[in-house]
Amino acid sequence: MARIPTVLTSDELMDKAFSRASKIDKKGTNALDHKKKTALAKVTASGDIIATTLNGYVDRFPRIEKENDFFPELVDLTIGLDQYKQSLGAMNWAANRIEKLKNECLRNIRRTKDPEYIESQRNGFYGRLASIVRQISKDLEFLQEAKNKFRVLPHIEPNVATVVIAGFPNVGKSKLVSALSTAEPEIAPYPFTTKGIIIGHIQDGWRKYQVIDTPGLLDRSLDERNAIEKQAILALKYLTHVLVFILDPSESCGYSMEKQLALLESVERGFSGVPMIVAESKSDIFIANNGRFRFSAQTGANMDELRGNIISKLRNIRFEEAE
């Protein structure tokens, strides 16, 4: 994501423009020429500073156009997609309006030989300029808040095949992410969890895959979620190409197998159509005779088989050229 600039308040934006304009003084062949050239330069500078700044916001904030995808859903939940687009639209409207008023004012000043008319045109432009900036005051404040929220969103690559790890806390999800990843997993903020999202990468020759543990999201039944949490899980669904659900048959995680299997059923309903692998962890301390695949991230037992199963499913993921 490109670096998003700090968004100035309406007062800061006007101070920047008018302060710069107040320092301008152009030489002329006579008093009228001096007044005209100075007024033209002041109008141009003040208008350009604000219009250029607003256009810069439009250009450098992320464009979010594609529907039904992870990032737009995440932005909608954390920032508010409609208001976000509306505020960027307000920047574009204001910049275009200022450019039009500036050109009209410049034409009027160039055509006159009346010093008082020159002054009135400049002052009138300043007033209209300030009025437009005040109209978008709340949009400027909203975009600065949005910038702060963008900074803490997890950096997830939408066009990289992704495996998401699910299950109750303490069943061994984080250890599995670390064992599968070729590098130390990073912990990134996520707005719907008490802990950071854990992101690692699996290297498969020249291919790279993402592996993600989302503590706080997929560790209790969807029926227990509030509306925002359910939307967050829906957003995550767009990102998930393979889901690995971890069971702890030793129950040392603090949850009975009955509860774990109920959660599994809930996740299966919520992620219908997503390829899923169900595996039992902690085979170094307990083995259940139920025929499920089992492994130990602690000792490495069956980790190669689990990794191979995950990779074989991820290799089948194809992305459209348009993405």
C-alpha positions in Angstrom: 0.0 0.0 0.0 1.4 3.4 -1.0 2.2 5.8 1.9 -0.9 7.8 2.8 -0.3 11.5 3.5 -1.3 13.2 6.7 -4.7 15.0 6.0 -4.8 18.6 7.1 -7.8 20.1 8.9 -9.7 22.8 7.0 -8.0 25.5 9.2 -4.6 24.1 8.5 -5.3 23.9 4.8 -6.5 27.5 4.6 -3.5 28.7 6.8 -1.1 26.9 4.4 -2.7 28.5 1.3 -3.2 32.0 2.6 0.1 32.2 4.4 1.9 31.3 1.2 -0.2 33.8 -0.8 0.4 36.6 1.6 4.1 36.6 0.9 3.7 37.1 -2.8 4.6 40.5 -4.3 5.1 40.8 -8.0 6.9 43.7 -9.7 5.0 45.7 -12.4 5.7 48.4 -14.9 3.3 50.7 -13.0 1.0 50.6 -9.9 -1.9 49.0 -11.8 0.4 46.4 -13.4 1.9 45.7 -10.0 -1.5 45.2 -8.3 -2.8 43.0 -11.2 0.3 40.7 -11.3 0.4 40.4 -7.5 -3.4 39.6 -7.4 -3.0 37.0 -10.2 -0.2 35.3 -8.4 -2.0 35.3 -5.0 -5.1 33.8 -6.5 -3.1 31.2 -8.5 -1.0 30.2 -5.5 -3.9 29.9 -3.0 -6.1 28.0 -5.4 -3.3 25.7 -6.6 -2.1 24.8 -3.1 -5.5 23.7 -1.9 -6.6 21.9 -5.2 -3.2 20.1 -5.5 -3.4 19.0 -1.8 -6.9 17.7 -2.2 -6.1 15.9 -5.5 -3.1 14.4 -3.7 -5.4 12.9 -1.1 -7.6 11.3 -3.9 -4.5 9.9 -5.6 -2.7 8.5 -2.6 -5.6 7.0 -0.6 -6.2 3.3 -1.6 -8.8 2.8 -4.4 -11.4 0.4 -3.3 -13.7 -0.6 -6.1 -13.9 -4.4 -6.3 -16.8 -5.8 -4.3 -17.0 -9.2 -2.6 -13.3 -9.3 -1.7 -11.4 -9.3 1.6 -9.9 -5.8 1.6 -13.1 -3.9 0.7 -15.0 -5.9 3.4 -12.3 -5.1 5.9 -12.3 -1.4 5.0 -16.1 -1.3 5.3 -16.0 -2.8 8.8 -13.2 -0.7 10.1 -13.6 2.6 8.3 -17.0 2.6 6.5 -16.8 2.1 2.8 -19.7 4.4 1.8 -18.4 7.3 3.9 -14.9 6.7 2.7 -15.9 6.9 -1.0 -18.1 9.9 -0.2 -15.2 11.8 1.5 -12.8 11.1 -1.4 -15.6 12.3 -3.7 -15.8 15.5 -1.7 -12.1 16.1 -2.2 -12.5 15.6 -5.9 -15.5 17.9 -6.0 -13.8 20.7 -4.0 -10.6 20.5 -6.1 -12.6 20.8 -9.4 -14.7 23.6 -8.0 -11.7 25.6 -6.8 -10.0 25.2 -10.2 -13.1 26.5 -11.9 -13.4 29.5 -9.6 -9.7 30.3 -9.8 -9.8 30.4 -13.6 -12.9 32.6 -13.6 -11.3 35.0 -11.1 -8.0 35.1 -13.1 -10.0 36.0 -16.3 -11.8 38.8 -14.6 -8.6 40.3 -13.1 -6.8 40.1 -16.5 -9.6 42.0 -18.2 -10.0 44.9 -15.9 -8.1 48.1 -15.3 -9.9 49.0 -12.1 -7.7 48.6 -9.0 -10.7 48.3 -6.7 -12.2 45.6 -8.9 -9.0 43.7 -8.8 -9.0 43.8 -5.0 -12.7 42.8 -4.8 -12.1 39.8 -7.1 -9.2 38.6 -5.1 -11.0 39.0 -1.8 -14.1 37.4 -3.3 -12.1 34.4 -4.4 -10.5 34.0 -1.0 -14.0 34.0 0.6 -15.3 31.4 -1.8 -12.2 29.3 -1.4 -12.6 29.3 2.4 -16.3 28.4 2.0 -15.5 25.4 -0.1 -12.8 24.2 2.3 -15.2 24.6 5.3 -17.8 22.5 3.4 -15.4 19.5 3.4 -14.2 20.0 6.9 -15.8 16.8 8.2 -14.6 14.9 5.2 -11.0 16.0 5.9 -11.3 14.8 9.5 -12.8 11.5 8.4 -10.0 10.8 6.0 -7.3 11.6 8.7 -9.1 9.0 11.0 -9.2 6.6 8.0 -5.5 7.1 7.5 -4.8 6.1 11.1 -6.9 3.0 10.7 -5.3 2.0 7.4 -1.9 2.0 9.1 -2.9 -0.8 11.5 -4.7 -3.1 9.0 -2.9 -6.4 8.5 -0.7 -6.6 5.3 -2.3 -9.5 3.5 -1.7 -10.2 -0.2 -5.0 -10.9 -1.8 -3.6 -12.6 -4.8 -1.5 -15.1 -2.9 -3.2 -18.5 -2.1 -3.9 -18.6 1.6 -4.5 -21.2 4.2 -6.3 -20.1 7.4 -5.9 -22.1 10.7 -9.0 -22.4 12.8 -9.8 -24.0 16.2 -10.2 -23.2 19.9 -7.4 -21.3 21.7 -4.4 -23.4 22.9 -5.0 -26.3 20.5 -1.7 -25.6 18.8 -2.6 -23.2 16.0 0.2 -20.7 16.5 2.8 -23.5 16.8 1.5 -24.9 13.5 1.9 -21.6 11.8 5.4 -21.3 13.0 6.2 -24.9 12.0 4.8 -24.5 8.5 6.4 -21.1 7.8 9.8 -20.7 6.3 10.4 -17.6 8.3 9.4 -16.2 11.7 5.7 -15.3 11.4 4.8 -11.7 11.8 2.0 -10.5 14.2 -0.1 -7.8 12.7 -3.0 -5.8 14.3 -6.5 -7.0 13.3 -9.5 -4.9 14.4 -11.7 -7.8 15.5 -9.4 -9.8 17.8 -7.9 -9.3 21.2 -4.6 -10.4 19.8 -2.8 -9.7 16.6 -3.3 -11.8 13.5 -0.4 -14.2 12.9 0.9 -14.3 9.3 3.5 -16.7 7.9 4.5 -17.9 4.5 5.0 -21.3 3.0 7.6 -21.6 0.3 6.9 -24.2 -2.4 9.7 -24.0 -4.9 9.1 -20.7 -6.7 5.6 -20.4 -5.3 4.7 -18.7 -2.0 1.6 -19.2 0.1 0.2 -17.3 3.1 -0.7 -19.1 6.3 -2.8 -17.2 8.8 -4.0 -17.8 12.4 -6.7 -15.4 13.5 -7.1 -15.6 17.2 -10.5 -14.3 18.4 -12.3 -14.9 15.1 -12.6 -18.6 14.4 -12.5 -19.9 18.0 -16.2 -19.9 18.9 -19.5 -20.7 17.2 -20.8 -18.3 14.6 -24.1 -18.4 16.4 -22.4 -16.6 19.3 -21.1 -13.8 17.2 -22.4 -10.2 17.0 -23.1 -8.7 13.6 -19.7 -7.0 13.3 -17.9 -10.3 14.1 -20.0 -12.2 11.6 -19.1 -9.7 8.9 -15.4 -10.0 9.9 -15.6 -13.7 9.4 -17.4 -13.1 6.0 -14.5 -10.9 5.0 -12.0 -13.6 6.1 -13.9 -16.1 4.0 -13.1 -14.2 0.8 -9.4 -14.6 1.7 -9.5 -18.3 2.6 -8.5 -20.8 -0.1 -7.8 -23.7 2.3 -9.0 -24.0 5.9 -7.2 -26.2 8.4 -9.2 -27.0 11.5 -7.3 -28.2 14.5 -8.7 -30.4 17.2 -7.0 -31.2 20.5 -8.1 -34.7 21.6 -6.1 -34.4 24.8 -8.4 -31.5 25.8 -5.4 -29.9 27.5 -6.5 -26.7 25.6 -9.3 -26.5 28.2 -12.2 -27.4 25.8 -13.9 -30.7 25.6 -14.0 -32.6 22.3 -17.8 -32.1 22.3 -17.3 -28.4 22.2 -14.5 -28.6 19.7 -16.6 -30.7 17.3 -19.5 -28.3 17.7 -17.2 -25.5 16.7 -16.0 -27.6 13.7 -19.6 -28.0 12.5 -20.2 -24.2 12.9 -17.1 -23.4 10.9 -18.0 -26.0 8.2 -21.3 -24.2 7.8 -19.8 -20.8 7.6 -17.1 -21.8 5.2 -19.0 -24.2 2.9 -17.3 -24.7 -0.4 -13.8 -23.9 1.0 -11.5 -27.0 1.0 -10.9 -28.1 4.6 -8.4 -30.3 6.4 -9.3 -31.5 9.9 -6.3 -32.6 11.9 -5.7 -33.5 15.5 -2.7 -31.9 17.3 -0.5 -32.9 20.2 0.0 -36.4 19.1 3.1 -36.4 21.3 0.9 -36.4 24.5 -2.3 -38.1 23.4 -3.6 -40.2 20.4 -7.3 -40.8 19.9 -8.2 -44.0 17.9 -10.7 -42.4 15.6 -8.9 -42.5 12.3 -8.4 -38.7 12.0 -5.0 -37.4 10.7 -2.8 -36.5 13.7 0.4 -34.5 14.1 2.7 -32.8 16.6 4.1 -29.4 15.8 6.2 -29.8 19.0 8.1 -33.0 17.8 7.5 -32.6 14.0 5.5 -35.9 13.9 3.5 -36.1 10.6 4.3 -32.5 9.8 5.7 -33.3 6.4 2.5 -35.1 5.5 0.3 -32.3 6.8 2.4 -29.7 5.0 2.2 -31.7 1.8 -1.5 -32.1 2.0 -1.9 -28.3 2.5 0.4 -27.5 -0.4 -1.3 -29.9 -2.8 -4.6 -28.1 -2.2 -3.0 -24.6 -2.5 -1.4 -25.5 -5.8 -4.9 -25.9 -7.3 -5.8 -22.2 -6.6 -6.0 -20.1 -9.7 -6.4 -16.3 -9.9 -8.1 -14.4 -12.7 -5.9 -12.2 -14.8 -8.0 -9.2 -13.9 -7.0 -9.6 -10.3 
